[in-house]
Amino acid sequence: GTYQATREQLAMVSVLMSRQASRHPLAMTKRPHSLEEVLNAKTIAPSVGLLECARRADGGAALIVASSRFLQRKGLLSKGNNGFGDVVVLGGGE
């Protein structure tokens, strides 16, 4: 996959964002999605399922991904993730 990220790692972004959204009283997503739900959702494009797509009501969405090599060069690598080839999700939001 891109940047050696697994399908499960990328799907976890949707899982985590749905958990965050479920805590907001005005969110469209009232119940968090499980990893299995995201992975088994209708395929929209290669490596992208329906539950990973932004809804039309969304103002925007972003995902920041960096390699551990980049983070190490910038002095941003956390202690728990020191292998080269690892992918780190720095943040995400809707």
N, CA, C and O atoms as a DFTB+ gen file, in Angstrom:
376 C
 N C O
     1  1       0.807      -1.183       0.000
     2  2       0.000       0.000       0.000
     3  2       0.854       1.251       0.000
     4  3       2.078       1.172       0.096
     5  1       0.236       2.366      -0.103
     6  2       0.913       3.646      -0.094
     7  2       1.627       3.849       1.235
     8  3       1.038       3.649       2.297
     9  1       2.878       4.242       1.179
    10  2       3.692       4.483       2.377
    11  2       3.766       3.258       3.281
    12  3       4.013       3.390       4.480
    13  1       3.561       2.090       2.732
    14  2       3.589       0.833       3.454
    15  2       2.541       0.765       4.563
    16  3       2.707       0.019       5.528
    17  1       1.480       1.527       4.433
    18  2       0.385       1.480       5.404
    19  2      -0.510       0.296       5.065
    20  3      -0.776       0.024       3.894
    21  1      -0.969      -0.400       6.086
    22  2      -1.883      -1.517       5.851
    23  2      -3.300      -0.993       5.673
    24  3      -3.613       0.133       6.057
    25  1      -4.134      -1.809       5.097
    26  2      -5.543      -1.456       4.919
    27  2      -6.195      -1.194       6.280
    28  3      -7.015      -0.288       6.426
    29  1      -5.815      -2.003       7.270
    30  2      -6.376      -1.852       8.615
    31  2      -5.948      -0.527       9.255
    32  3      -6.755       0.124       9.919
    33  1      -4.698      -0.125       9.063
    34  2      -4.232       1.143       9.628
    35  2      -5.014       2.319       9.052
    36  3      -5.413       3.225       9.784
    37  1      -5.229       2.302       7.748
    38  2      -5.986       3.383       7.124
    39  2      -7.447       3.361       7.563
    40  3      -8.040       4.418       7.775
    41  1      -8.033       2.177       7.702
    42  2      -9.427       2.064       8.132
    43  2      -9.607       2.559       9.568
    44  3     -10.676       3.054       9.924
    45  1      -8.567       2.428      10.391
    46  2      -8.666       2.889      11.785
    47  2      -8.894       4.390      11.879
    48  3      -9.424       4.868      12.882
    49  1      -8.507       5.136      10.863
    50  2      -8.772       6.580      10.867
    51  2     -10.267       6.824      10.922
    52  3     -10.733       7.654      11.703
    53  1     -11.029       6.105      10.094
    54  2     -12.480       6.238      10.102
    55  2     -13.072       5.789      11.432
    56  3     -14.004       6.410      11.944
    57  1     -12.532       4.716      11.986
    58  2     -12.995       4.218      13.289
    59  2     -12.787       5.288      14.358
    60  3     -13.701       5.589      15.125
    61  1     -11.594       5.856      14.406
    62  2     -11.285       6.858      15.428
    63  2     -12.098       8.134      15.248
    64  3     -12.561       8.714      16.230
    65  1     -12.275       8.575      14.012
    66  2     -13.066       9.783      13.768
    67  2     -14.532       9.558      14.129
    68  3     -15.190      10.475      14.622
    69  1     -15.056       8.347      13.892
    70  2     -16.448       8.071      14.267
    71  2     -16.606       8.036      15.784
    72  3     -17.647       8.429      16.310
    73  1     -15.576       7.568      16.488
    74  2     -15.621       7.597      17.966
    75  2     -15.674       9.033      18.469
    76  3     -16.453       9.361      19.364
    77  1     -14.844       9.879      17.885
    78  2     -14.842      11.293      18.275
    79  2     -16.199      11.924      17.974
    80  3     -16.755      12.636      18.810
    81  1     -16.729      11.663      16.787
    82  2     -18.005      12.251      16.384
    83  2     -19.150      11.791      17.284
    84  3     -20.053      12.574      17.577
    85  1     -19.127      10.544      17.722
    86  2     -20.222      10.020      18.542
    87  2     -20.343      10.738      19.882
    88  3     -21.375      10.638      20.545
    89  1     -19.322      11.447      20.278
    90  2     -19.341      12.188      21.548
    91  2     -19.934      13.592      21.410
    92  3     -20.199      14.263      22.407
    93  1     -20.137      14.024      20.172
    94  2     -20.650      15.376      19.936
    95  2     -22.162      15.311      19.744
    96  3     -22.639      14.515      18.935
    97  1     -22.925      16.124      20.466
    98  2     -24.387      16.028      20.404
    99  2     -24.977      16.349      19.023
   100  3     -26.084      15.900      18.723
   101  1     -24.287      17.098      18.189
   102  2     -24.825      17.465      16.882
   103  2     -24.213      16.653      15.732
   104  3     -24.454      16.951      14.563
   105  1     -23.438      15.648      16.062
   106  2     -22.761      14.856      15.028
   107  2     -23.752      14.016      14.229
   108  3     -24.780      13.578      14.746
   109  1     -23.420      13.801      12.954
   110  2     -24.230      12.923      12.105
   111  2     -24.025      11.467      12.498
   112  3     -24.950      10.662      12.390
   113  1     -22.836      11.123      12.950
   114  2     -22.523       9.760      13.368
   115  2     -22.811       9.639      14.856
   116  3     -22.076      10.178      15.683
   117  1     -23.861       8.942      15.187
   118  2     -24.245       8.799      16.596
   119  2     -23.607       7.582      17.257
   120  3     -23.480       7.529      18.480
   121  1     -23.206       6.605      16.442
   122  2     -22.635       5.368      16.967
   123  2     -21.276       5.147      16.306
   124  3     -21.166       5.232      15.082
   125  1     -20.255       4.870      17.087
   126  2     -18.933       4.624      16.496
   127  2     -18.940       3.399      15.582
   128  3     -19.647       2.425      15.839
   129  1     -18.151       3.461      14.522
   130  2     -17.994       2.321      13.624
   131  2     -16.881       1.423      14.148
   132  3     -15.886       1.903      14.690
   133  1     -17.058       0.128      13.983
   134  2     -16.010      -0.820      14.339
   135  2     -15.065      -0.970      13.143
   136  3     -15.407      -0.607      12.018
   137  1     -13.890      -1.503      13.401
   138  2     -12.936      -1.754      12.333
   139  2     -13.543      -2.711      11.302
   140  3     -13.362      -2.532      10.098
   141  1     -14.255      -3.713      11.778
   142  2     -14.874      -4.678      10.877
   143  2     -15.904      -4.006       9.974
   144  3     -15.975      -4.312       8.784
   145  1     -16.701      -3.094      10.528
   146  2     -17.694      -2.376       9.715
   147  2     -17.019      -1.558       8.619
   148  3     -17.474      -1.545       7.475
   149  1     -15.946      -0.885       8.970
   150  2     -15.242      -0.058       7.992
   151  2     -14.621      -0.928       6.906
   152  3     -14.727      -0.618       5.719
   153  1     -13.976      -2.008       7.312
   154  2     -13.324      -2.885       6.340
   155  2     -14.326      -3.593       5.426
   156  3     -14.006      -3.895       4.277
   157  1     -15.523      -3.856       5.922
   158  2     -16.535      -4.577       5.141
   159  2     -17.533      -3.671       4.436
   160  3     -18.473      -4.160       3.810
   161  1     -17.343      -2.359       4.526
   162  2     -18.254      -1.419       3.864
   163  2     -18.097      -1.529       2.341
   164  3     -17.082      -2.013       1.840
   165  1     -19.105      -1.078       1.635
   166  2     -19.087      -1.096       0.170
   167  2     -17.823      -0.411      -0.347
   168  3     -17.472       0.679       0.106
   169  1     -17.145      -1.053      -1.296
   170  2     -15.937      -0.489      -1.879
   171  2     -16.302       0.652      -2.813
   172  3     -17.154       0.507      -3.689
   173  1     -15.646       1.788      -2.616
   174  2     -15.878       2.971      -3.439
   175  2     -14.742       3.157      -4.445
   176  3     -14.975       3.524      -5.597
   177  1     -13.531       2.905      -4.006
   178  2     -12.329       3.001      -4.838
   179  2     -11.323       2.009      -4.258
   180  3     -11.524       1.503      -3.154
   181  1     -10.237       1.725      -4.992
   182  2      -9.243       0.804      -4.429
   183  2      -8.780       1.258      -3.042
   184  3      -8.322       2.387      -2.868
   185  1      -8.904       0.377      -2.075
   186  2      -8.500       0.627      -0.680
   187  2      -9.329       1.687       0.033
   188  3      -8.887       2.222       1.050
   189  1     -10.521       2.007      -0.473
   190  2     -11.391       2.989       0.182
   191  2     -12.822       2.462       0.183
   192  3     -13.381       2.122      -0.859
   193  1     -13.400       2.403       1.384
   194  2     -14.786       1.969       1.526
   195  2     -15.700       3.141       1.829
   196  3     -15.244       4.248       2.116
   197  1     -16.993       2.883       1.760
   198  2     -18.004       3.919       1.957
   199  2     -17.845       4.657       3.283
   200  3     -18.005       5.877       3.333
   201  1     -17.533       3.932       4.356
   202  2     -17.441       4.574       5.673
   203  2     -16.175       5.413       5.833
   204  3     -15.982       6.040       6.874
   205  1     -15.313       5.433       4.822
   206  2     -14.108       6.261       4.857
   207  2     -14.256       7.524       4.013
   208  3     -13.335       8.337       3.934
   209  1     -15.407       7.680       3.391
   210  2     -15.657       8.839       2.528
   211  2     -16.367       9.936       3.317
   212  3     -17.225       9.662       4.156
   213  1     -15.993      11.175       3.032
   214  2     -16.651      12.313       3.678
   215  2     -18.079      12.428       3.156
   216  3     -18.339      12.182       1.979
   217  1     -18.984      12.797       4.024
   218  2     -20.375      13.002       3.627
   219  2     -20.519      14.376       3.002
   220  3     -19.682      15.255       3.205
   221  1     -21.573      14.548       2.252
   222  2     -21.783      15.839       1.586
   223  2     -21.939      16.971       2.593
   224  3     -21.651      18.122       2.264
   225  1     -22.380      16.681       3.795
   226  2     -22.580      17.717       4.803
   227  2     -21.277      18.141       5.465
   228  3     -21.232      19.156       6.161
   229  1     -20.219      17.369       5.253
   230  2     -18.933      17.695       5.872
   231  2     -18.354      18.957       5.255
   232  3     -18.439      19.168       4.045
   233  1     -17.770      19.784       6.095
   234  2     -17.088      20.967       5.600
   235  2     -15.733      20.605       5.019
   236  3     -15.215      21.313       4.156
   237  1     -15.172      19.531       5.475
   238  2     -13.870      19.100       4.985
   239  2     -13.297      18.054       5.914
   240  3     -13.763      17.882       7.040
   241  1     -12.300      17.372       5.444
   242  2     -11.644      16.362       6.260
   243  2     -10.175      16.312       5.879
   244  3      -9.809      16.595       4.738
   245  1      -9.346      15.955       6.830
   246  2      -7.912      15.872       6.558
   247  2      -7.301      14.753       7.377
   248  3      -7.775      14.420       8.463
   249  1      -6.245      14.186       6.837
   250  2      -5.477      13.151       7.510
   251  2      -4.016      13.467       7.259
   252  3      -3.606      13.653       6.114
   253  1      -3.242      13.529       8.304
   254  2      -1.814      13.809       8.170
   255  2      -1.064      12.515       8.446
   256  3      -1.155      11.952       9.537
   257  1      -0.326      12.053       7.450
   258  2       0.423      10.804       7.549
   259  2       1.883      11.113       7.271
   260  3       2.202      11.859       6.345
   261  1       2.765      10.543       8.069
   262  2       4.202      10.745       7.864
   263  2       4.935       9.443       8.131
   264  3       4.505       8.633       8.951
   265  1       6.025       9.253       7.444
   266  2       6.849       8.074       7.701
   267  2       7.662       8.295       8.966
   268  3       7.930       9.432       9.354
   269  1       8.050       7.197       9.604
   270  2       8.875       7.328      10.804
   271  2      10.237       7.930      10.454
   272  3      10.845       8.609      11.281
   273  1      10.711       7.687       9.246
   274  2      11.994       8.274       8.813
   275  2      11.906       9.805       8.795
   276  3      12.815      10.484       9.274
   277  1      10.816      10.346       8.245
   278  2      10.609      11.789       8.222
   279  2      10.537      12.342       9.645
   280  3      11.171      13.348       9.964
   281  1       9.754      11.668      10.496
   282  2       9.601      12.137      11.876
   283  2      10.926      12.100      12.630
   284  3      11.218      12.989      13.430
   285  1      11.724      11.070      12.371
   286  2      13.026      10.974      13.023
   287  2      13.921      12.133      12.590
   288  3      14.594      12.746      13.420
   289  1      13.928      12.435      11.278
   290  2      14.745      13.553      10.776
   291  2      14.318      14.881      11.395
   292  3      15.151      15.760      11.617
   293  1      13.028      15.031      11.671
   294  2      12.500      16.280      12.236
   295  2      12.503      16.294      13.760
   296  3      12.108      17.287      14.371
   297  1      12.947      15.196      14.381
   298  2      12.975      15.123      15.842
   299  2      11.599      14.975      16.464
   300  3      11.393      15.381      17.607
   301  1      10.651      14.399      15.731
   302  2       9.275      14.273      16.215
   303  2       8.856      12.846      16.513
   304  3       7.696      12.603      16.847
   305  1       9.765      11.908      16.402
   306  2       9.423      10.499      16.563
   307  2       9.173      10.163      18.027
   308  3       9.995      10.464      18.891
   309  1       8.025       9.533      18.300
   310  2       7.726       9.133      19.671
   311  2       8.484       7.853      20.006
   312  3       8.897       7.120      19.107
   313  1       8.666       7.586      21.284
   314  2       9.446       6.428      21.733
   315  2       8.848       5.102      21.287
   316  3       9.595       4.155      21.042
   317  1       7.527       5.003      21.172
   318  2       6.888       3.738      20.845
   319  2       6.917       3.378      19.370
   320  3       6.429       2.311      18.999
   321  1       7.465       4.222      18.524
   322  2       7.405       3.969      17.082
   323  2       8.738       4.353      16.452
   324  3       8.866       5.436      15.881
   325  1       9.728       3.474      16.551
   326  2      11.053       3.847      16.073
   327  2      11.545       3.039      14.882
   328  3      12.715       3.155      14.516
   329  1      10.698       2.227      14.266
   330  2      11.144       1.432      13.126
   331  2      10.967       2.162      11.815
   332  3       9.966       2.850      11.615
   333  1      11.924       2.020      10.923
   334  2      11.778       2.625       9.607
   335  2      10.727       1.863       8.819
   336  3      10.566       0.656       8.996
   337  1      10.020       2.558       7.959
   338  2       8.952       1.947       7.189
   339  2       7.608       2.005       7.890
   340  3       6.583       1.709       7.276
   341  1       7.587       2.376       9.155
   342  2       6.330       2.532       9.885
   343  2       5.615       3.773       9.378
   344  3       6.246       4.719       8.907
   345  1       4.322       3.760       9.478
   346  2       3.514       4.925       9.118
   347  2       2.899       5.453      10.402
   348  3       2.415       4.689      11.237
   349  1       2.925       6.755      10.545
   350  2       2.396       7.398      11.734
   351  2       1.280       8.353      11.315
   352  3       1.490       9.215      10.461
   353  1       0.104       8.203      11.907
   354  2      -0.967       9.151      11.672
   355  2      -0.784      10.261      12.702
   356  3      -0.962      10.045      13.901
   357  1      -0.428      11.441      12.226
   358  2      -0.164      12.556      13.126
   359  2      -1.442      13.197      13.627
   360  3      -1.486      13.721      14.741
   361  1      -2.466      13.159      12.822
   362  2      -3.716      13.766      13.246
   363  2      -4.773      13.613      12.171
   364  3      -4.478      13.199      11.050
   365  1      -5.977      13.941      12.512
   366  2      -7.071      13.888      11.549
   367  2      -8.217      14.719      12.086
   368  3      -8.281      15.017      13.279
   369  1      -9.092      15.078      11.223
   370  2     -10.217      15.864      11.689
   371  2     -11.262      16.030      10.619
   372  3     -11.004      15.837       9.430
   373  1     -12.433      16.387      11.056
   374  2     -13.538      16.654      10.147
   375  2     -14.121      17.982      10.476
   376  3     -15.075      18.415       9.829
